[in-house]
């Protein structure tokens, strides 16, 4: 179910199903105000899968609902729902520091033997969390450590090539999952304006050894036209890694930051740990290596993540790909086999949905984030899942994870200053040739509607006004 050949068969089957259907016009199935909005997209009728139904009531619209489509980031709805329903809203990840039995720092603060770090797959483990965890060591009298052994055995071989999907290897949305992921593995590039010198002053946070900025961003005196656009390119050399920058930014835009990938997750975590330990006044004399935590190891400090309910808010509202990937692997590790892999975790997710009575035979979850050309799901399946979620005991947590039209997340700029502002909780999806939106809309009557719109077409971006009109139409009912 996770191989290209399988998704290719699903796509071929969809094409045959579609070819067997009689020709039809969208306007014959849509109310007049939506029919005109659809016709304005100039998209072929075959490109759209649409399901709209009242929660607890009748179905309003159903067009190609059974056909498997690529949902892009709307796939995150499936991953987050399965994890929330199975693990519960209060589930947390733990990152632990341990030592050998009886290992205590001496009078000089030297810790005998290695320090063990058990990685828990925390998708929200940030730089400040690593700093806090290491500070616990300092509070316990540790000043010098030798080897650090990192146990990543919770996950199997899950590392990906960040440039494989679209060639943008430095972009955080392409980050690889890892059992020890610190700050999503991304470095922050800070650009501070120097009006007197008419130049931009760059800095890297954290300032890791061997990581530098090359080139410069040109200064402009025009009025700030919007978010700064700066190109970056990672350059490998014997001296380390340089991020070559270029672009032109108006000084009136003020200080701004970019986040970029420059190292693998394992290298970044190692360098961050070394840097923060030194910043805390500690010394490090050994190596950072992979290994297993001994069964008799003693816990000396730990960090707990925010609860799952808060984590899925970050995943869905901000459409964070690497967090979604990590969440799928966590579900696999908790309810499947360890070490968890993408295929085994996908099978676990399918089993979770099946136990809920959700039959989604066409589902190809792939990596769980929707950043995939192989992922498939039908509008019918998504609508059934959203209906089930609405009637569940964790509905409030799930609903609050979705972006609110005209208010926040990926739809903060859509339907703003419109009666539909704030009336829909949705997840959007966008890839080349794919546009999707799914979630819930509150009508003026107080009724709630499930809506799913999936478009796969070379001109898929043209569907956005139609989707906005669809949500506005439901909000006005």
C-alpha positions in Angstrom: 0.0 0.0 0.0 3.0 2.3 0.3 4.7 1.5 -3.0 4.6 3.5 -6.1 3.2 0.5 -8.0 0.2 0.3 -5.7 -0.7 4.0 -5.9 -0.2 3.8 -9.7 -2.8 1.1 -9.8 -5.1 3.2 -7.7 -4.8 6.1 -10.0 -5.3 3.9 -13.1 -8.4 2.4 -11.5 -9.7 5.9 -10.8 -9.2 6.9 -14.4 -11.1 3.8 -15.6 -13.9 4.5 -13.2 -14.1 8.1 -14.4 -14.0 7.1 -18.0 -16.9 4.8 -17.5 -19.1 7.6 -16.1 -21.4 9.5 -18.4 -20.5 13.1 -19.2 -22.1 15.6 -16.9 -22.0 19.3 -16.0 -21.1 20.6 -12.6 -23.9 23.2 -13.0 -26.5 20.4 -13.0 -25.3 19.4 -9.5 -24.4 22.7 -7.9 -26.6 25.5 -6.7 -26.5 28.5 -9.0 -24.1 30.6 -7.0 -21.6 27.8 -6.8 -22.1 26.7 -10.4 -21.0 30.1 -11.7 -18.0 30.0 -9.3 -17.0 26.6 -10.6 -17.4 27.6 -14.3 -15.1 30.5 -13.6 -12.3 28.2 -12.7 -12.3 26.7 -16.2 -11.3 23.4 -14.7 -12.6 20.2 -16.2 -15.5 18.6 -14.3 -13.4 15.4 -13.8 -10.9 17.3 -11.7 -13.1 17.8 -8.7 -14.2 15.5 -5.9 -16.7 17.3 -3.6 -18.7 16.1 -0.6 -20.8 18.4 1.6 -23.1 17.0 4.3 -24.9 18.3 7.4 -23.5 16.8 10.6 -26.2 14.4 11.7 -28.3 15.3 8.7 -28.5 14.7 4.9 -25.9 15.0 2.2 -26.1 18.2 0.3 -23.5 17.6 -2.5 -21.6 14.6 -3.7 -19.5 14.7 -6.9 -16.9 12.1 -7.6 -16.8 11.4 -3.9 -15.5 7.8 -4.3 -12.5 8.6 -6.5 -9.0 8.4 -4.9 -7.2 11.8 -5.1 -4.0 13.2 -3.9 -5.0 15.4 -0.9 -1.7 17.1 -0.3 -1.5 18.4 3.3 -5.2 17.5 4.0 -3.7 14.0 4.7 -2.6 15.5 8.0 -6.2 15.3 9.1 -6.0 11.5 8.8 -2.7 11.3 10.7 -3.7 13.7 13.5 -7.1 12.1 13.9 -5.7 8.5 14.2 -3.1 9.6 16.7 -5.5 11.7 18.8 -8.2 9.0 18.9 -5.7 6.2 19.7 -3.1 7.9 22.0 -5.4 10.5 23.6 -5.1 14.3 24.0 -2.8 14.1 27.0 -0.2 11.8 25.4 3.3 13.3 25.8 6.8 12.4 24.5 9.8 12.1 26.9 13.4 12.8 26.2 15.6 11.4 29.0 19.2 11.6 30.2 20.6 8.6 32.0 23.8 7.3 33.5 25.3 3.9 34.5 24.3 2.7 37.9 26.2 4.5 40.6 27.7 7.1 38.3 27.9 10.4 40.1 30.0 13.5 39.4 33.2 13.8 41.5 34.2 17.0 43.3 35.5 18.5 40.0 32.1 17.8 38.4 33.4 15.0 36.1 30.8 12.4 35.3 32.3 8.9 35.1 31.3 6.8 32.2 29.1 7.9 29.3 25.9 10.0 29.4 23.0 8.3 27.7 20.2 10.2 25.9 17.0 8.2 25.2 15.3 10.0 22.2 11.6 9.8 22.4 10.6 11.1 19.0 9.3 14.4 20.4 8.1 16.5 17.4 8.3 19.8 19.3 11.7 19.4 21.0 13.2 22.9 20.6 16.6 24.4 21.3 15.3 25.8 24.6 14.2 22.4 25.6 17.6 20.9 25.0 19.1 23.8 27.0 16.8 23.2 29.9 17.5 19.5 29.9 21.3 20.0 29.9 20.9 22.6 32.6 19.5 19.9 34.8 22.9 18.2 34.5 24.6 21.4 35.7 22.2 21.7 38.6 23.2 18.2 39.6 26.9 19.1 39.8 28.0 17.8 36.4 30.6 20.0 34.6 32.4 17.6 32.4 31.1 14.7 30.3 32.9 12.2 28.1 31.0 10.2 25.6 27.3 10.8 24.9 25.4 7.8 23.6 22.1 8.6 21.8 19.5 5.9 21.7 17.3 6.4 18.6 15.9 2.9 18.6 12.3 4.0 18.9 12.3 4.6 15.2 14.0 2.6 12.5 15.6 3.8 9.3 13.4 6.9 8.6 16.0 9.4 7.4 15.1 11.0 4.0 17.0 13.1 1.5 15.5 16.6 2.0 16.1 17.4 -1.6 14.4 14.3 -3.0 10.8 15.7 -3.2 11.4 19.0 -5.1 15.1 19.8 -5.0 14.7 22.3 -2.2 17.0 20.6 0.3 17.4 23.7 2.5 13.7 24.3 3.1 12.3 23.3 6.5 9.2 21.8 5.0 11.4 19.1 3.5 13.1 18.2 6.9 13.7 14.6 7.7 12.1 13.0 10.7 14.3 11.7 13.5 13.9 10.3 17.0 16.0 13.2 18.2 14.9 16.3 16.3 15.9 19.6 17.8 14.1 22.7 16.5 13.0 20.8 13.4 16.7 20.7 12.5 16.6 24.2 11.1 19.0 27.1 11.6 17.6 30.7 11.9 19.2 33.3 9.7 18.6 36.7 11.2 19.0 39.9 9.1 19.3 43.2 11.0 19.0 46.5 9.2 21.9 49.0 9.4 20.3 52.2 8.0 23.5 54.3 8.4 25.5 51.8 6.3 22.6 50.9 4.0 23.2 47.2 4.6 21.9 44.1 6.1 23.8 42.5 9.0 23.4 38.7 9.0 23.7 36.3 11.9 23.0 32.6 12.5 21.2 31.2 15.5 22.5 29.0 17.0 26.1 30.0 15.8 27.3 26.5 15.3 31.0 25.9 14.4 31.6 25.4 10.7 28.3 27.0 9.7 28.5 30.4 7.9 26.7 32.9 5.7 28.2 33.8 2.3 27.1 36.6 0.0 24.9 39.5 0.9 21.4 40.8 0.8 21.2 44.1 -1.1 19.7 47.2 0.6 16.7 49.0 -1.0 15.2 52.3 0.1 11.7 51.7 -1.3 8.7 51.2 0.9 8.4 47.6 2.2 6.4 45.7 -0.4 5.7 42.7 1.8 7.6 39.7 3.3 11.3 39.7 2.2 12.3 37.4 -0.5 15.9 36.0 -0.1 17.4 33.0 -2.0 19.6 30.6 -0.1 21.9 27.9 -1.4 23.9 25.5 0.9 27.6 25.2 -0.1 29.7 22.4 1.2 33.5 22.9 1.6 36.4 21.6 3.6 35.9 24.4 6.1 32.2 23.5 6.7 28.8 24.5 5.4 28.0 27.9 4.0 24.6 29.3 3.3 25.0 31.6 0.2 22.3 34.3 0.3 21.2 36.7 -2.3 18.3 39.1 -2.9 17.2 42.7 -2.4 15.2 43.8 0.6 13.8 47.2 1.6 15.3 48.5 4.8 11.8 49.7 5.8 10.8 46.0 6.3 12.9 45.9 9.5 14.6 42.9 11.0 13.5 39.6 9.6 14.4 35.9 9.9 14.6 32.9 7.6 14.8 29.2 8.7 16.9 26.9 6.6 18.2 23.3 6.7 22.0 23.1 6.6 22.8 19.8 8.3 21.3 16.4 8.8 19.1 15.9 11.8 21.8 13.8 13.6 24.6 16.3 12.9 22.5 19.3 13.9 21.4 17.7 17.2 25.0 16.8 18.0 26.3 20.3 17.2 23.5 21.9 19.2 24.1 19.7 22.2 27.8 20.6 22.1 27.2 24.3 21.7 24.6 24.5 24.5 26.7 22.5 26.9 29.6 24.8 26.3 27.3 27.8 26.8 26.2 26.4 30.1 29.8 26.3 31.2 30.3 22.6 30.7 33.2 20.8 29.0 33.0 17.8 26.7 35.9 15.4 26.2 34.5 12.5 24.2 32.4 11.6 21.2 28.7 11.6 20.4 27.7 8.2 19.1 24.7 6.0 18.6 23.9 3.2 20.9 21.5 1.6 23.3 20.6 2.6 26.8 21.5 -0.2 29.2 18.6 -1.9 30.9 19.9 -0.9 34.4 20.6 2.8 33.4 19.5 5.4 36.0 17.4 8.3 35.0 18.8 11.7 36.1 16.8 14.2 34.1 14.0 14.3 31.6 11.9 16.6 29.4 8.2 16.2 28.6 6.7 17.6 25.5 3.4 19.6 25.3 0.4 17.2 25.2 -0.7 15.7 21.9 -3.7 18.1 21.7 -1.3 21.0 21.6 1.0 19.3 19.2 -1.7 18.6 16.6 -2.7 22.3 16.7 0.8 23.1 15.5 0.6 20.4 12.8 -2.7 21.3 11.4 -2.8 25.1 11.8 0.7 25.6 10.5 0.8 22.5 8.3 4.1 21.3 9.7 5.3 18.4 7.6 8.1 16.9 9.7 5.9 17.0 12.8 3.2 15.1 11.0 5.8 12.5 9.8 7.1 12.1 13.3 3.5 11.8 14.7 2.8 8.9 12.3 6.0 7.2 13.4 5.0 7.7 17.0 1.7 6.0 16.4 3.6 3.1 14.9 6.0 2.9 17.8 3.2 3.0 20.4 0.6 0.7 18.7 2.7 -1.2 16.2 6.2 -2.6 16.1 9.5 -1.1 17.2 11.6 0.3 15.7 8.8 2.1 13.8 9.2 2.7 10.1 7.0 4.6 7.6 5.5 1.4 6.1 4.8 -0.3 9.5 3.4 3.0 10.9 1.1 3.4 8.0 -0.2 -0.2 8.5 -0.8 0.7 12.2 -2.8 3.8 11.2 -4.9 1.7 8.8 -5.6 -0.8 11.7 -6.6 2.1 14.0 -9.1 3.4 11.5 -10.5 -0.1 10.8 -11.1 -0.6 14.6 -13.2 2.6 14.4 -15.3 1.2 11.7 -13.8 3.4 9.0 -13.4 1.5 5.7 -10.9 3.5 3.6 -9.6 0.8 1.2 -8.2 3.4 -1.3 -6.1 5.2 1.4 -2.4 5.5 0.8 -1.1 7.5 3.7 2.6 7.3 2.7 4.6 9.5 5.1 1.5 11.0 6.8 2.2 14.6 6.0 0.7 14.9 2.5 4.1 15.9 1.1 3.9 13.1 -1.3 3.0 12.3 -4.9 1.8 8.8 -3.9 -0.7 9.7 -1.1 -4.3 9.0 -2.0 -7.7 9.3 -0.3 -11.3 9.8 -1.4 -13.6 12.7 -0.5 -16.1 10.1 0.8 -13.6 8.6 3.2 -12.5 12.0 4.5 -16.1 13.0 5.1 -16.9 9.8 7.0 -13.8 10.3 9.1 -14.7 13.9 9.9 -18.2 12.9 10.8 -16.9 10.2 13.2 -14.5 12.7 14.7 -17.3 15.2 15.3 -19.3 12.6 17.3 -16.3 11.5 19.4 -15.3 12.5 22.9 -12.1 14.3 21.6 -14.0 16.4 19.1 -13.1 19.7 20.9 -9.4 19.0 20.7 -9.6 17.9 17.1 -11.7 20.9 16.0 -9.4 23.4 17.7 -6.4 22.0 15.8 -7.9 23.2 12.5 -7.2 26.7 11.0 -10.0 29.2 11.3 -11.0 31.1 8.2 -9.8 34.7 8.2 -8.3 34.3 11.7 -5.2 32.0 11.9 -3.1 29.3 10.3 -3.0 28.6 6.6 -6.4 30.4 6.0 -5.8 33.5 8.0 -5.9 35.6 4.8 -8.9 33.9 3.3 -12.5 35.2 3.7 -11.3 38.0 5.9 -13.9 40.8 6.3 -16.5 38.4 5.0 -19.5 37.0 6.9 -17.8 33.6 6.6 -14.8 34.9 8.7 -14.4 32.7 11.7 -17.2 30.3 10.6 -15.0 27.4 9.3 -12.4 25.2 10.8 -10.5 23.7 7.9 -7.2 22.1 6.7 -5.8 23.1 3.4 -3.5 21.2 1.0 -1.4 22.5 -1.8 1.1 20.8 -4.1 1.9 21.2 -7.8 -1.4 20.1 -9.5 -3.2 19.6 -6.2 -5.5 21.8 -4.2 -7.6 20.6 -1.3 -9.6 21.8 1.6 -11.6 19.9 4.3 -13.1 20.5 7.6 -16.2 21.9 9.3 -18.4 25.0 8.5 -20.9 26.6 11.0 -23.9 27.8 9.2 -25.9 30.9 10.1 -28.8 28.6 11.2 -26.5 26.9 13.8 -26.2 23.8 11.8 -22.7 22.4 11.2 -21.5 21.0 7.9 -18.7 18.7 6.8 -17.0 19.8 3.6 -14.3 18.1 1.5 -13.0 19.5 -1.8 -10.2 17.8 -3.7 -8.9 18.9 -7.0 -6.1 17.2 -9.0 -5.3 19.0 -12.2 -2.4 21.0 -13.8 -4.4 24.2 -13.2 -5.6 23.1 -9.7 -4.7 26.5 -8.2 -7.7 28.0 -10.0 -10.1 26.3 -7.6 -9.4 28.7 -4.7 -12.2 31.2 -5.4 -14.6 28.3 -5.8 -13.6 26.8 -2.4 -14.0 30.2 -0.8 -17.4 30.6 -2.4 -18.3 27.1 -1.1 -17.4 27.9 2.5 -19.2 31.3 2.3 -22.3 29.5 0.9 -22.4 27.1 3.8 -21.7 29.8 6.4 -24.7 31.7 5.1 -27.1 28.7 5.3 
